[in-house]
Amino acid sequence: QVQLVESGGGLVQPGGSLRLSCAASGIIFSFHDMDWYRQAPGKQRELVATVTSGGRTAYADSVKGRFTISRDNAKNTVYLQMNSLKPEDTAVYYCYTAGVYWGQGTQVTVSS
């Protein structure tokens, strides 16, 4: 059974930082591209960042230069380091892989 478990969300002030983690089980982690998505209230879910099985990364324009995705294949974990956070980054952040598997999400709220 495939499981993706996100953690690391919370409340942070504008300009602050958070690091999200997504621990995967039930898949051969190193074989799969890993994505972070987010969904704000009343909006569609959007792709934030991708790291391929080979380690290449890609980002949404809205987070380029502020967010960094990385992976640790030894720990079956993908990370999203989020710096210079803005109120518009407020959303539920989801981990996604293999074309079908979603985590349960972790809430990120950026507010003063």
C-alpha positions as CSV (number, residue, x, y, z in Angstrom):
1,Q,0.0,0.0,0.0
2,V,1.4,3.3,-1.1
3,Q,1.5,6.1,1.5
4,L,2.6,9.7,1.3
5,V,2.8,11.5,4.6
6,E,3.4,15.3,4.6
7,S,4.6,17.2,7.6
8,G,6.1,20.6,8.5
9,G,3.2,23.0,7.8
10,G,2.1,25.7,10.2
11,L,1.5,29.4,10.8
12,V,4.4,31.7,9.8
13,Q,4.7,35.5,9.4
14,P,5.3,37.0,6.0
15,G,9.0,36.8,5.1
16,G,9.4,33.6,7.2
17,S,10.4,30.1,6.3
18,L,9.1,26.6,6.5
19,R,10.3,23.2,5.4
20,L,7.8,20.6,4.3
21,S,8.6,16.9,4.3
22,C,6.8,14.1,2.5
23,A,7.7,10.5,3.5
24,A,6.9,7.8,1.0
25,S,6.3,4.1,1.6
26,G,5.1,1.3,-0.6
27,I,6.9,2.5,-3.7
28,I,10.4,2.3,-5.1
29,F,11.0,5.9,-4.2
30,S,14.1,6.5,-6.3
31,F,12.3,5.5,-9.5
32,H,9.7,8.2,-9.3
33,D,9.4,11.9,-10.0
34,M,8.0,13.7,-6.9
35,D,5.8,16.7,-7.0
36,W,4.5,19.3,-4.5
37,Y,1.1,20.8,-5.3
38,R,-0.9,23.4,-3.3
39,Q,-4.5,24.4,-3.1
40,A,-5.7,27.7,-1.7
41,P,-9.4,28.2,-0.6
42,G,-11.6,28.6,-3.7
43,K,-8.8,27.9,-6.1
44,Q,-7.7,25.0,-8.2
45,R,-4.9,22.8,-7.1
46,E,-1.6,23.9,-8.8
47,L,1.8,22.4,-9.3
48,V,4.4,24.1,-7.2
49,A,7.6,22.1,-7.8
50,T,8.9,18.9,-9.2
51,V,12.0,16.8,-8.7
52,T,12.7,14.1,-11.2
53,S,14.1,10.6,-10.4
54,G,17.3,12.0,-11.7
55,G,17.3,15.0,-9.5
56,R,16.3,17.7,-12.0
57,T,14.0,20.4,-10.6
58,A,11.3,22.7,-11.9
59,Y,9.2,25.4,-10.3
60,A,6.1,27.4,-10.8
61,D,7.0,31.0,-11.7
62,S,5.3,32.2,-8.5
63,V,7.8,30.4,-6.3
64,K,11.0,30.5,-8.3
65,G,13.9,31.9,-6.2
66,R,12.0,31.4,-3.0
67,F,11.2,27.6,-2.8
68,T,13.6,24.7,-3.2
69,I,12.6,21.1,-3.7
70,S,15.0,18.3,-2.9
71,R,14.9,14.6,-2.3
72,D,16.7,12.0,-0.1
73,N,16.4,8.6,-1.7
74,A,17.9,6.9,1.4
75,K,15.1,8.3,3.5
76,N,12.3,8.0,0.9
77,T,11.6,11.6,1.5
78,V,11.0,14.7,-0.6
79,Y,11.3,18.2,0.9
80,L,10.1,21.7,0.1
81,Q,12.1,24.5,1.6
82,M,10.0,27.7,1.5
83,N,11.6,31.0,2.1
84,S,10.4,34.6,1.9
85,L,6.9,33.4,2.4
86,K,4.0,35.6,1.3
87,P,0.3,35.6,2.3
88,E,-0.5,34.3,-1.1
89,D,1.5,31.1,-0.4
90,T,-1.3,30.2,2.1
91,A,-2.7,26.8,1.0
92,V,-2.8,23.1,1.7
93,Y,0.3,21.6,0.3
94,Y,0.2,18.1,-1.1
95,C,2.8,15.5,-2.2
96,Y,2.1,13.6,-5.4
97,T,3.8,10.8,-7.3
98,A,3.5,8.1,-9.9
99,G,0.5,9.7,-11.6
100,V,-2.0,8.6,-9.0
101,Y,-0.8,8.9,-5.4
102,W,-1.6,11.9,-3.2
103,G,-0.7,12.7,0.4
104,Q,-3.3,14.0,2.9
105,G,-1.9,17.5,2.8
106,T,-0.4,19.9,5.3
107,Q,-1.7,23.4,5.9
108,V,0.6,26.4,5.4
109,T,-0.7,29.7,6.6
110,V,1.3,32.9,6.1
111,S,-0.2,35.8,8.1
112,S,0.9,38.5,10.6
